[in-house]
Amino acid sequence: MTSRRGFLKAGGLALFGIGLGGVPGFLMDAVAGTKPLGLFKRRKIMVCIFQRGAMDGLMAVTPFTDQYLKAARPTLFMSAAKGSAVKPLIDLDGRFGLHPSMAGFESVFRDKRMAIVHGIGSPNTTRSHFDAQDYMESGTPFKKGTETGWLNRAVGLLGHDAATPFQGVSLTSSLPRSFYGDNPAVAISNLQDFNIQMRGNIKGANLAAKSFEDLYDQTSSGLLKETGKESFDAIKMLQKTDTKNYKPANNAIYPNTSLGNSLKQIAQLIKMDVGMEVAFAESGGWDTHFNQGTDTGIFARNVNDLSESIIAFWTDMGTLQDDVTVMTMTEFGRTVKQNGTGGTDHGRASCNFILGNAVKGGLVHGTINPLAIENLEDGRDLAVTTDFRSVFSEVADRHLGISNDKVLFPDWNGNKIGVMS
Amino acid sequence: MKAPLKVICSFVFLLLSALLFSSFDKGGSKTIKIVFPYKQAGLTERQAAAHLLSRFTYGAKSGDVDRVLKMGLEKWFQQQLDGNIKNESLDKMLDQYEDINLTNSEVENKYPRQAKVVRMAIRDGFVNKDSVGKGDQKAYRKQLQDYMAANGLKPEGELLRQFINQKILRAAYTNNQLHELLTDFWFNHFNVSLTKNQCASFVPAFERDVIRPNVTGKFQNLLMATAKSPAMLVFLDNFTSTGEQGATTSIEDMQMGEKLKPVALKRLKQLQNKKKAGGLNENYAREVMELHTLGVDGGYTQNDVTQAARVLTGWTLAPMGTDGYGAAMEKVIEKVGEANLQKRGFVRNGDFLFVPTRHDNGEKTVLGKKFAAGGGYEEGVELLSMLAHHQSTAKFISKKLATRFVNDHPAQKLVDKMANTFNSSDGDIKQVMIAMVSSPEFWTSDALREKTKSPFELAMSAVRSLDAEITQPYQLFSWINKMGQKMYYYQAPTGFPDRGQYWINTGSLLNRMNFGLALASQRIPGIKINLSSLNNNHEPESAEAALLTYGKLIMPERNLEETVKRLKPMLNDPELVSKVEKAAAKAPIAQPEVQMKEESGDMMMAGLNKERPRRNANAVQLANGNNTMLAQVVGVIIGSPEFQRK
């Protein structure tokens, strides 16, 4: 704690405190919009994206040589062969094909920066979205009452003090289950909202901000005093950059979607050096029971958004790429067989994507057996062959240096599968 | 439906025992002498009244302290525990929410979930199944809307909105404030969540019928009611929990020597095989011990959890609604006949159903107590009763109540005292509450102003202290969410952690300050305040005077010295004041803070896509005497650290 406070004062950022009687300093244009100030030594950042609704892993990354799959999905099966009306899959390794709307992933995969794990999922066989998301986010697939989320525990295991309120950040309107717990984590749906606001009345807002800062500084409640101080420091930190007119690096273009905007703001926070180490964003619409489509349609739109958003983020990171690892997750996969309404129902295993320079990329990890009925879970679903915790814990370990799996994932003692080099 | 004889019997028994009890209780329960030891703690009666109000209401309204003094502190508290003061104006406000009193069955019929609507629309030929998700999405949505309108159906979001609105109005306006706080407390203790779609539509009835009527009664009744409620059965999955093959009553046994009609037999078989996945589900059994009764260190083992889960197999939902849950089971009941089922050990009790063909008939042992084979429904009742009366439960519940109402880390002495009362009064919540407030620990400096208001409490205390008129309660819900408490959406069965540490963080604290400013400057749509009339239309002569006057109105019996000292120099800067006034004249009028998102399958995604309100070019003066500087002062008071405490 002390080191940061000391730095803030020494760095002249306490301008605010001398604004009495005039306009407080924290909004002064003079310091806004300039280059990042480097308040913290940048550490590694793990970015997690939860795809809510259960992504059809067999359509995202299709084992296209599997004849059982072809038979089970008369209108949904896609092939890597050229020449048909449907755009072909991107052949990754002669066995797996990437959905054509995820073309953005091809180059990072070929560059060995992206790894795919197939057959990933939870040991708990529930096919309820709620339960499966809950278990994946708490990280305890057989225990509902776990108070904390795995990302919150990860923050606690980083091994250094939370010098910043932004150590764990979720780009959502309320804190997700993954971040439940006592370690610092904030939910921010829009960086520009992180301020004292009186719409259209900046002077009034400034005056109020000054009043609040003084009041919180004198309160006898330690909790309110300390957090009040942090809040105003945080405002000042964010005010250093012009969040509204942010220009991504390397001409990266984020899709104008919820996920695109979330990742864009995560990129901003990273560049501002606010001390963020664990970030979380969400993507919705994966529950494709009806007409999920093939090269066009709902599913194609979703994977396009996912890949374009992630690639824009990766491009934007530029020289900072070494510091970042992105990992996707989804609560379960979908039935091997298509249903009667051109979609797929709740299944078991799915796949996930991990992007980073220390990833053992260019490979589809995990085990997928031929989709003959005897190889399916309950005779219908892609079997879970990799426990999600073995992948999550490996990424947390290799990227963030979190090795205490007993705390990160209590009740789990499986092995890692080597998705990181 | 005929009430089962058993229920009538037990009711008569309860009535009798109540009569017996009161006739032997010297002087009757009304004259139990309660004395609050606040004088020993060095408090004046006024200060004590303010403390009581801060803990057992959603915030004092102006004049409340005087009213409590006039009535007497102890009497006021007893009246609050009784909780039967009339609420005519509130009742009128609630009348606008026509669906908050629907039964679960009625809800199932009127508010089908989106996926079900799609299925129904396809079935009725209203929507072509091949068009779902394809082509013009707008036209498709319109089709579905038309279908719903034509069939008198509504989207679930509307029900939930009415439900949330009623909670806010009750908290703001009910005269039975303590009952409302306890409803919140017990709901959170037995938390169920709207994030779980399958149980969301049962949650309104859960609060209304399961929690609300039981908040000051015997703990056992509360526990039993929650165990049998559809919301809890679904939220913690017990409704699917089934005994292992061979352990449940066989169809042959079901025949009981009589020949059932072949069609009835067939239906019974269907019932048994209904959940093919089935099997034992331990979720409820674990949480009922860990979270609802004994506490995590309450002395149970994994084996106790498994055994308890076996005891509770077959506890499930009764069919409800024409197309609702268990419509297939309704057919079974029709065919087999209610009397036939009862004879065979089925128990139907409102929305609850015990199905013996799914119940594990074997012998079990939980916490050392043996449950003989063939115990049926009754052994579950026995188990819950045992848990409700366990020593660990008395301590666990007492500590939780003290944490909510006294301070975040209640003294062991206080908890012990309350636990003793819990034990000696058969878990009578009312008695435990009295024991708590009659203890010196409730009145010491370790308790005064030591609790941090939850975001909900903050919002409610603000509107109450300003005597606000709420016409759009949902606007407050959005703010409360922003401040870190998405009510009814807490995903874990633990409920919101009830600690200041949890409520106060960087983002939420800023939003508390912004809430104060927005509320006082009338920028929250549908929340009307009149600052001037709050002070009997006396305009304060200076900003400093405003600070003092309104500080006292909003925070009665608090020491405002430091607040005034800190704010005075700024408020007395004439240049600054005129700048603020000028800037405010250009400010836009109130706009909805959050664009309501229509019903969506992804509950967690709701609210992500906010639209920013447009700026209104027209200068607008604030209404009736709410001058800007005054609004600013009041906004700062509400956002101040002192007002976050209770």
Interface residues (C-beta under 8 A of the other chain):
Chain A: L20 G21 G22 R52 G53 T125 S128 H129 F130 D131 Q133 D134 S138 K143 K144 G145 T146 E147 P165 F166 T172 S173 S174 L175 P176 R177 Y180 D182 P184 A185 V186 A187 I188 S189 N190 F194 N195 I196 Q197 M198 R199 G200 N201 I202 K203 G204 A205 L207 A208 K210 S211 F212 D214 L215 Y216 Q218 T219 S221 L223 L224 K225 T227 G228 E230 S231 A234 I235 S258 E282 G284 G285 D287 T288 H289 F290 N291 Q292 G293 G297 I298 G340 T341 G342 G343 D378
Chain B: A115 V118 I122 K129 D130 V132 G133 K134 T195 K196 N197 Q198 L236 D237 A277 N283 R286 E287 E290 L291 V296 T452 N481 K482 G484 K486 Y489 Q491 A492 P493 T494 P497 G500 Q501 Y502 I504 N505 T506 G507 L509 L510 M513 N514 L517 A518 S521 R523 E562 T563 R566 L567 P569 M570 D573 L576 K579 V580 K582 A583 A584 K586 A587 P588 S600 G601 D602 M604 M605 A606 G607 L608 N609 K610 P613 R615 T628 Q632 G635 V636 G639 S640 P641 E642 Q644 R645
